[in-house]
Amino acid sequence: MAIEDFFDHKCDIYHLTGTVQKRGYGLPDNQEYKYSMQPDIKEQPCHFSVKSGNVAIIQKEPQRDLEVSQKLTLPIGTDIRINDRIVDCATGCEYEAEVPRNIRDHHISVMVHRVHPKAI
């Protein structure tokens, strides 16, 4: 079985970019970070591990939240960085990446945490 056969999911990857805003009047510059509207990498083959994840229900106000942390496996050479936003193409769930690890120049493994949409 080839490693390419293992990548049975697809995801979009958004890189976090920073811009400097000059405030003027002798105030220090303000660094602002945000994700672009279009994915930097679209429909990247990947694999979301189901069994290796940690799932917890946390009581918060005004309701409980489902916190999910799981492993994402990507082909070697994929441009994945810490704090990147990953969107599962099949479910639309959004995740935030931790530190990616190169596994013996064979594949990349990164732990991702589910991001909850902001309340309006």
KOLPAKE-77507 format. One record per atom (N, C-alpha, C): residue number from 1; residue in one letter; x, y, z. Coordinates in pm, whole numbers. Atoms other than C-alpha are relative to their C-alpha. Example, Ala and Ser with C-alpha at 12.3 -4.5 7.8 and 13.67 -1.06 7.14 Angstrom:
// KOLPAKE-77507
REC  pos  code      px      py      pz
REC    1     A      89    -119       0
REC    1     A    1230    -450     780
REC    1     A      90     120       0
REC    2     S     -82    -119      -6
REC    2     S    1367    -106     714
REC    2     S     -77     109      73
***
This chain:
// KOLPAKE-77507
REC  pos  code      px      py      pz
REC    1     M      84    -118       0
REC    1     M       0       0       0
REC    1     M      89     124       0
REC    2     A     -77    -124      11
REC    2     A     144     338    -103
REC    2     A     -57     104      96
REC    3     I      44    -105     -92
REC    3     I     128     642     124
REC    3     I    -108      87     -64
REC    4     E     101     -81      69
REC    4     E     -81     824    -141
REC    4     E    -140     -58      20
REC    5     D     130      64     -24
REC    5     D    -361     570     -82
REC    5     D     -54      32     139
REC    6     F      40     -30    -137
REC    6     F    -367     670     286
REC    6     F     -72     135      10
REC    7     F      58    -134      -5
REC    7     F    -467    1031     210
REC    7     F    -137      -1     -66
REC    8     D     136      16      51
REC    8     D    -842     979     172
REC    8     D     -91     119      29
REC    9     H      77    -122     -25
REC    9     H    -957    1327     285
REC    9     H      61     116     -77
REC   10     K     -52    -123      62
REC   10     K    -914    1678     144
REC   10     K     -24     116      95
REC   11     C      15    -117     -86
REC   11     C    -858    2006     327
REC   11     C      53     123     -70
REC   12     D     -50    -130      45
REC   12     D    -804    2375     254
REC   12     D      87      57     112
REC   13     I     -94     -54     -99
REC   13     I    -510    2546     428
REC   13     I      11     151     -21
REC   14     Y     -12    -146      -1
REC   14     Y    -506    2917     517
REC   14     Y     118      37      89
REC   15     H    -114     -45     -78
REC   15     H    -177    3074     630
REC   15     H     -34     128      75
REC   16     L      18    -120     -81
REC   16     L    -175    3336     906
REC   16     L     101     104     -47
REC   17     T     -90    -106      46
REC   17     T     -32    3664     777
REC   17     T     -12     121      91
REC   18     G      -2    -117     -87
REC   18     G      68    3973     969
REC   18     G      22     127     -80
REC   19     T     -19    -131      61
REC   19     T      43    4336     871
REC   19     T      27     101     112
REC   20     V     -34    -104     -96
REC   20     V     185    4640    1047
REC   20     V     -84     123     -31
REC   21     Q      79    -122      13
REC   21     Q     -46    4933    1106
REC   21     Q      71     112      76
REC   22     K     -63    -116     -64
REC   22     K     117    5267    1174
REC   22     K    -109      87      61
REC   23     R     102     -79     -70
REC   23     R     -83    5455    1436
REC   23     R      31     148       1
REC   24     G     -38    -141       0
REC   24     G     114    5777    1425
REC   24     G      -3      61     139
REC   25     Y       3     -76    -125
REC   25     Y     129    6044    1697
REC   25     Y      96     -54     106
REC   26     G     -98      52     -93
REC   26     G     433    5873    1851
REC   26     G     -38    -130      67
REC   27     L      41     127     -57
REC   27     L     241    5556    1936
REC   27     L      71    -115     -70
REC   28     P     -68     113      65
REC   28     P     405    5218    1871
REC   28     P     -90     -61    -109
REC   29     D      74      64     108
REC   29     D     308    5033    1554
REC   29     D     -79    -120      52
REC   30     N      89     108     -40
REC   30     N      29    4778    1580
REC   30     N      13    -115     -99
REC   31     Q     -11     120      84
REC   31     Q      80    4423    1445
REC   31     Q    -136     -70       1
REC   32     E     131      65      11
REC   32     E    -243    4265    1316
REC   32     E      15    -128     -81
REC   33     Y      -8     130      67
REC   33     Y    -277    3898    1219
REC   33     Y    -138     -40     -47
REC   34     K     128      49      51
REC   34     K    -550    3753     999
REC   34     K      24    -103    -110
REC   35     Y      -3     100     107
REC   35     Y    -629    3476     751
REC   35     Y     -58      62    -126
REC   36     S      53     -51     126
REC   36     S    -689    3546     383
REC   36     S    -137     -62     -26
REC   37     M     135      48      33
REC   37     M   -1036    3498     235
REC   37     M       7    -124     -89
REC   38     Q     -18     114      88
REC   38     Q    -909    3248     -26
REC   38     Q     106     -93      59
REC   39     P    -101      91     -56
REC   39     P    -721    2932      78
REC   39     P     133      10     -75
REC   40     D    -132       1      61
REC   40     D    -346    2930      18
REC   40     D      27    -133     -70
REC   41     I      -9     133      62
REC   41     I    -362    2556     -57
REC   41     I    -141     -56      -2
REC   42     K     138      45      16
REC   42     K    -692    2426    -194
REC   42     K      -4    -150     -28
REC   43     E      25     143      15
REC   43     E    -812    2063    -166
REC   43     E     128     -83       8
REC   44     Q    -123      75     -26
REC   44     Q    -486    1927     -24
REC   44     Q     -37    -141      47
REC   45     P      25     135     -51
REC   45     P    -496    1545       9
REC   45     P      58     -14     141
REC   46     C     -42      14    -139
REC   46     C    -471    1454     379
REC   46     C     -76    -117      63
REC   47     H      76     100     -76
REC   47     H    -597    1216     648
REC   47     H     -22      52     141
REC   48     F      36     -37    -136
REC   48     F    -782    1318     965
REC   48     F     -15    -128      80
REC   49     S       8     120     -84
REC   49     S    -719    1050    1229
REC   49     S    -116      13      96
REC   50     V     116      -2     -88
REC   50     V   -1030     961    1423
REC   50     V      34     -58     136
REC   51     K     -26      70    -126
REC   51     K    -895     725    1688
REC   51     K     102      70      87
REC   52     S    -106     -63     -80
REC   52     S    -601     942    1797
REC   52     S     -44     132      62
REC   53     G      45    -130     -48
REC   53     G    -813    1242    1891
REC   53     G     -44       1     144
REC   54     N      53     -22    -134
REC   54     N    -908    1382    2227
REC   54     N    -128      81     -13
REC   55     V     129     -68       6
REC   55     V   -1273    1480    2264
REC   55     V     -46      25     142
REC   56     A      49     -35    -134
REC   56     A   -1409    1665    2567
REC   56     A    -115      98     -14
REC   57     I     111     -95      -6
REC   57     I   -1731    1843    2648
REC   57     I      27      91     119
REC   58     I     -36     -99    -101
REC   58     I   -1654    2162    2840
REC   58     I    -121      90      25
REC   59     Q     111     -89     -36
REC   59     Q   -1922    2359    3028
REC   59     Q      46     144      -7
REC   60     K     -29    -142      15
REC   60     K   -1906    2722    2914
REC   60     K    -132      73      -6
REC   61     E     121     -82       9
REC   61     E   -2152    3007    2909
REC   61     E     -21      44    -143
REC   62     P     129      40     -54
REC   62     P   -2415    3007    2764
REC   62     P     -30    -149     -21
REC   63     Q      27     141      28
REC   63     Q   -2379    2641    2652
REC   63     Q     130     -78       9
REC   64     R    -118      86      -1
REC   64     R   -2143    2346    2647
REC   64     R      67       5    -137
REC   65     D     -77       5     124
REC   65     D   -1867    2328    2384
REC   65     D      65    -136     -14
REC   66     L     -70     124      29
REC   66     L   -1723    2021    2217
REC   66     L     140      36     -45
REC   67     E    -138     -29      34
REC   67     E   -1344    2049    2217
REC   67     E      62    -125     -59
REC   68     V     -57     113      72
REC   68     V   -1168    1825    1966
REC   68     V     144      31     -34
REC   69     S    -141      -8      38
REC   69     S    -795    1768    1920
REC   69     S      34    -133     -67
REC   70     Q     -30     123      70
REC   70     Q    -682    1518    1659
REC   70     Q     122      19     -89
REC   71     K    -120      -2      82
REC   71     K    -391    1427    1432
REC   71     K     -38      12    -147
REC   72     L      16     -18     143
REC   72     L    -373    1543    1070
REC   72     L     129     -46     -66
REC   73     T    -116      50      72
REC   73     T    -138    1360     832
REC   73     T      -4      56    -142
REC   74     L     -11     -64     131
REC   74     L     -18    1533     513
REC   74     L     119     -57     -75
REC   75     P    -117      44      77
REC   75     P     217    1441     226
REC   75     P     122      86      31
REC   76     I    -124     -74     -22
REC   76     I     580    1543     261
REC   76     I       8     114    -102
REC   77     G     -12    -115      88
REC   77     G     648    1887     115
REC   77     G    -119      94       7
REC   78     T     115     -89     -15
REC   78     T     310    2036     213
REC   78     T      40     121      85
REC   79     D     -32    -124     -73
REC   79     D     344    2399     326
REC   79     D    -102      20     111
REC   80     I      86     -13    -118
REC   80     I     183    2374     671
REC   80     I      83      66     109
REC   81     R     -72     -75    -102
REC   81     R     280    2612     952
REC   81     R     -82       3     129
REC   82     I      69     -14    -128
REC   82     I     196    2668    1316
REC   82     I    -106     110     -14
REC   83     N     115     -92      -1
REC   83     N    -139    2850    1366
REC   83     N     -71      13    -135
REC   84     D      75      -1     125
REC   84     D    -256    2775    1010
REC   84     D    -143     -45      26
REC   85     R     140      40      -8
REC   85     R    -632    2742     965
REC   85     R     -23    -110    -102
REC   86     I      28     113      88
REC   86     I    -735    2405     819
REC   86     I    -150     -22      -2
REC   87     V     143      24      16
REC   87     V   -1086    2348     681
REC   87     V     -18    -135     -67
REC   88     D      30     131      57
REC   88     D   -1206    1992     623
REC   88     D    -102      21    -113
REC   89     C      88     -23     116
REC   89     C   -1360    1997     272
REC   89     C    -129     -80      10
REC   90     A     120      85      -9
REC   90     A   -1607    1717     355
REC   90     A    -100      52     101
REC   91     T      91     -39    -107
REC   91     T   -1752    1856     679
REC   91     T      -9     151      21
REC   92     G      -2    -144     -22
REC   92     G   -1659    2226     677
REC   92     G      51      40     138
REC   93     C     -54     -31    -132
REC   93     C   -1512    2200    1029
REC   93     C     135      70     -14
REC   94     E    -124     -76       3
REC   94     E   -1229    2444    1098
REC   94     E      89     -41     116
REC   95     Y     -99      40     -98
REC   95     Y    -911    2353    1283
REC   95     Y     117      97      -4
REC   96     E    -121     -81      -8
REC   96     E    -600    2538    1398
REC   96     E     118     -93      27
REC   97     A    -114      91      -5
REC   97     A    -259    2372    1356
REC   97     A      97      34     113
REC   98     E    -111     -16     -94
REC   98     E       5    2316    1621
REC   98     E     130     -12     -81
REC   99     V    -130       9      67
REC   99     V     373    2258    1538
REC   99     V       3    -125     -89
REC  100     P      -8     116      89
REC  100     P     408    2034    1229
REC  100     P     130     -78      22
REC  101     R    -117      86     -18
REC  101     R     646    1738    1252
REC  101     R      26     -79    -127
REC  102     N     -42      79     115
REC  102     N     838    1582     964
REC  102     N      34    -140      50
REC  103     I     -21     138     -45
REC  103     I     821    1204    1013
REC  103     I      87     -71    -102
REC  104     R    -100      72      79
REC  104     R    1139    1055     859
REC  104     R      -6      30    -149
REC  105     D      12     -42     140
REC  105     D    1096    1250     534
REC  105     D     -99     -86     -78
REC  106     H     101      87      62
REC  106     H     794    1027     466
REC  106     H    -136      69      -7
REC  107     H     125     -74      -5
REC  107     H     496    1238     574
REC  107     H      10     105     111
REC  108     I       5    -104    -103
REC  108     I     402    1536     795
REC  108     I    -118     -28      91
REC  109     S     104      21    -100
REC  109     S     205    1495    1115
REC  109     S     -15     127      83
REC  110     V      24    -122     -78
REC  110     V      41    1786    1297
REC  110     V    -128     -20      81
REC  111     M     120       2     -83
REC  111     M    -203    1805    1587
REC  111     M     -81     125     -31
REC  112     V      88    -113      30
REC  112     V    -504    2026    1512
REC  112     V    -110       6     105
REC  113     H     107     -23     -97
REC  113     H    -766    2177    1744
REC  113     H    -118      64     -73
REC  114     R     120     -55      64
REC  114     R   -1123    2249    1639
REC  114     R     -22     144      44
REC  115     V      27    -142     -26
REC  115     V   -1204    2620    1613
REC  115     V    -150      20      -7
REC  116     H     145     -28      -2
REC  116     H   -1554    2730    1710
REC  116     H     -25     133     -66
REC  117     P      33    -129      61
REC  117     P   -1719    3000    1503
REC  117     P     -32     105     106
REC  118     K      24    -109     -95
REC  118     K   -1737    3335    1676
REC  118     K    -149      36       3
REC  119     A     140     -41     -15
REC  119     A   -2075    3442    1812
REC  119     A     -19     138     -61
REC  120     I      30    -129      66
REC  120     I   -2240    3731    1630
REC  120     I     -39     102     105
***
